[in-house]
Amino acid sequence: GFLQGKGRVALGIEGLDYSAHLTGNNLQLNTLVAAVSPGVKGDFRGGTDFTVNLSGNGITEESFKKHLTGEGEIQVKNGTVSDLEFLQSLSSFIKVDKLDTLTFDHSHGTFSVTDGLIHTTSSLKGKEIELYPEGTISLDAYVHLSLKMRISPSLSEQIVDGVLTKYFIDEKGWTVIDLAIKGPSDEVVVMPAS
């Protein structure tokens, strides 16, 4: 892969003032996740492209989080995600064991950073499942997302509770479920959307 970055730190401004621009092409997703969130457990695969622009000021953690702003975009192709607590929670919620490993063709997301929050909108599309998360993740790693999930007809047949497949089918035969994901990133809870 290829990673390019440039940044500026203004030492003459009280509390420092900084900005950075990063671009990555065809980076391995597992390496990127380990660099950004070293505490996250799971196996991540796929070729990743991204651009990030960040700016802010402050020399303490509290000040850094308060003043950090930015925006970015990320794309992952031919990916898999496994051994992730969120997937185990999701699999348990809809009672489909096959979701322990999530395989997808393409994922695309955009995000912005303001007031200590990462605001994100993204999509993940595979042959058997599509996910559309939207919401916020705090810089303290608290997750508050809504998640629209589309499940293919073949995978829907494996859902133990037939009520889902009976009442939540779209015009293409896919099961559509609206969920909420909340909690610290290492203890997220998956629940029906209100």
C-alpha positions as CSV (number, residue, x, y, z in Angstrom):
1,G,0.0,0.0,0.0
2,F,0.9,3.7,-0.1
3,L,0.6,6.2,2.7
4,Q,1.2,9.9,2.3
5,G,0.9,12.7,4.9
6,K,1.7,16.3,5.6
7,G,1.2,18.4,8.6
8,R,1.9,21.7,10.3
9,V,2.4,22.6,14.0
10,A,2.5,26.3,14.9
11,L,4.8,26.4,18.0
12,G,4.4,30.2,18.3
13,I,0.7,29.9,19.2
14,E,-0.2,29.3,22.9
15,G,-1.4,25.7,23.3
16,L,-0.1,24.8,19.8
17,D,-2.0,24.9,16.6
18,Y,-1.9,21.9,14.2
19,S,-3.3,20.5,11.0
20,A,-2.7,17.3,9.0
21,H,-3.7,15.7,5.8
22,L,-3.3,11.9,5.2
23,T,-4.0,9.8,2.2
24,G,-3.8,6.0,2.0
25,N,-4.2,3.8,-1.0
26,N,-4.5,0.0,-1.0
27,L,-3.5,-0.3,2.7
28,Q,-4.4,-3.5,4.6
29,L,-7.4,-2.9,6.9
30,N,-6.0,-4.9,9.8
31,T,-2.8,-2.7,9.9
32,L,-4.9,0.5,9.7
33,V,-7.3,-0.6,12.5
34,A,-4.3,-1.6,14.7
35,A,-2.8,1.8,14.2
36,V,-5.9,3.8,14.9
37,S,-7.5,1.7,17.6
38,P,-4.9,-0.7,19.1
39,G,-7.3,-1.9,21.7
40,V,-10.0,-3.2,19.3
41,K,-10.0,-7.0,19.1
42,G,-11.0,-8.7,15.9
43,D,-9.7,-9.8,12.5
44,F,-10.0,-7.2,9.7
45,R,-9.1,-7.9,6.0
46,G,-9.4,-5.8,2.8
47,G,-7.8,-3.2,0.7
48,T,-8.4,0.3,2.1
49,D,-8.3,3.8,0.6
50,F,-8.8,6.9,2.7
51,T,-8.3,10.6,3.0
52,V,-8.3,12.5,6.3
53,N,-8.1,16.2,7.0
54,L,-7.7,17.2,10.7
55,S,-6.9,20.4,12.6
56,G,-7.1,21.7,16.1
57,N,-5.1,22.9,19.1
58,G,-4.3,22.0,22.6
59,I,-1.6,20.2,24.6
60,T,-3.8,18.2,27.1
61,E,-6.0,15.3,26.1
62,E,-9.1,17.2,27.2
63,S,-8.2,20.3,25.1
64,F,-7.2,18.1,22.2
65,K,-10.5,16.3,22.1
66,K,-12.5,19.6,22.5
67,H,-10.7,21.4,19.6
68,L,-10.2,18.7,17.1
69,T,-12.1,19.1,13.9
70,G,-11.9,17.4,10.5
71,E,-13.4,15.3,7.9
72,G,-12.6,12.2,5.8
73,E,-13.6,9.4,3.6
74,I,-12.8,5.7,3.6
75,Q,-13.4,2.8,1.2
76,V,-12.7,-0.9,1.7
77,K,-12.9,-3.5,-1.0
78,N,-13.1,-7.3,-0.8
79,G,-13.2,-7.3,3.0
80,T,-13.9,-9.6,5.9
81,V,-14.4,-8.9,9.5
82,S,-14.4,-11.6,12.2
83,D,-13.9,-12.3,15.9
84,L,-15.5,-8.9,16.7
85,E,-17.8,-8.6,19.7
86,F,-20.2,-6.4,17.7
87,L,-20.7,-9.2,15.2
88,Q,-21.3,-11.8,18.0
89,S,-24.0,-9.4,19.5
90,L,-25.6,-8.9,16.1
91,S,-25.5,-12.7,15.3
92,S,-27.0,-13.5,18.7
93,F,-29.7,-10.8,18.3
94,I,-31.0,-12.1,14.9
95,K,-30.1,-15.7,15.6
96,V,-27.9,-16.4,12.6
97,D,-24.5,-18.1,13.3
98,K,-23.2,-17.2,9.9
99,L,-22.7,-13.5,10.9
100,D,-19.7,-14.4,13.1
101,T,-17.7,-13.6,10.0
102,L,-18.9,-10.7,7.8
103,T,-17.8,-10.8,4.1
104,F,-18.4,-7.8,1.9
105,D,-17.5,-6.6,-1.6
106,H,-17.4,-2.9,-0.9
107,S,-17.7,-0.5,2.1
108,H,-17.8,3.3,1.9
109,G,-18.0,5.8,4.7
110,T,-17.6,9.5,5.3
111,F,-17.1,11.2,8.6
112,S,-16.6,14.6,10.3
113,V,-15.1,15.4,13.7
114,T,-16.6,18.2,15.9
115,D,-17.0,18.7,19.7
116,G,-15.4,15.4,20.6
117,L,-17.6,13.4,18.3
118,I,-17.0,11.5,15.1
119,H,-20.2,11.8,13.0
120,T,-20.3,9.0,10.4
121,T,-22.5,7.8,7.6
122,S,-21.4,4.6,5.8
123,S,-22.4,1.5,3.9
124,L,-21.2,-2.1,3.7
125,K,-22.4,-4.2,0.9
126,G,-22.0,-8.0,0.4
127,K,-23.8,-10.7,-1.4
128,E,-25.8,-11.8,1.6
129,I,-25.9,-8.8,3.9
130,E,-25.8,-5.0,3.6
131,L,-25.3,-2.6,6.6
132,Y,-26.0,1.1,6.7
133,P,-24.7,2.6,10.0
134,E,-25.1,6.3,10.8
135,G,-24.5,8.2,14.0
136,T,-21.7,9.2,16.3
137,I,-18.7,7.7,18.0
138,S,-17.1,9.8,20.8
139,L,-13.4,10.3,21.0
140,D,-13.8,8.3,24.3
141,A,-15.0,5.4,22.1
142,Y,-18.7,5.5,23.1
143,V,-20.9,4.3,20.2
144,H,-24.3,5.7,19.3
145,L,-25.4,4.5,15.9
146,S,-28.5,3.6,14.0
147,L,-28.1,0.6,11.7
148,K,-30.3,-0.4,8.8
149,M,-29.5,-4.0,8.0
150,R,-30.6,-5.8,4.8
151,I,-30.4,-9.6,4.8
152,S,-30.6,-11.7,1.6
153,P,-33.4,-14.2,1.1
154,S,-31.1,-17.2,1.4
155,L,-29.6,-15.9,4.7
156,S,-33.1,-14.8,5.9
157,E,-34.2,-18.5,5.8
158,Q,-31.7,-19.2,8.6
159,I,-33.3,-16.7,11.0
160,V,-34.9,-18.8,13.8
161,D,-37.8,-16.4,14.4
162,G,-39.9,-16.3,11.2
163,V,-41.6,-13.1,12.3
164,L,-38.7,-11.1,10.9
165,T,-38.9,-12.6,7.5
166,K,-42.7,-12.4,7.5
167,Y,-43.2,-8.7,8.2
168,F,-39.9,-7.0,7.2
169,I,-39.4,-7.9,3.6
170,D,-38.7,-5.3,0.9
171,E,-39.7,-5.4,-2.7
172,K,-36.5,-7.5,-3.6
173,G,-37.2,-10.1,-1.0
174,W,-34.5,-9.0,1.4
175,T,-35.3,-8.8,5.2
176,V,-34.9,-5.2,6.4
177,I,-34.2,-4.6,10.1
178,D,-33.6,-1.2,11.8
179,L,-31.4,-1.5,14.9
180,A,-29.6,0.8,17.4
181,I,-26.1,0.2,18.6
182,K,-25.1,1.9,21.8
183,G,-22.4,1.6,24.5
184,P,-18.6,1.7,24.9
185,S,-16.8,0.2,21.8
186,D,-15.7,-2.9,23.7
187,E,-19.2,-3.5,25.2
188,V,-21.7,-2.4,22.5
189,V,-25.3,-3.4,22.8
190,V,-27.5,-4.2,19.7
191,M,-31.2,-3.5,20.1
192,P,-34.2,-2.8,18.0
193,A,-34.6,0.8,16.9
194,S,-37.3,2.6,18.9
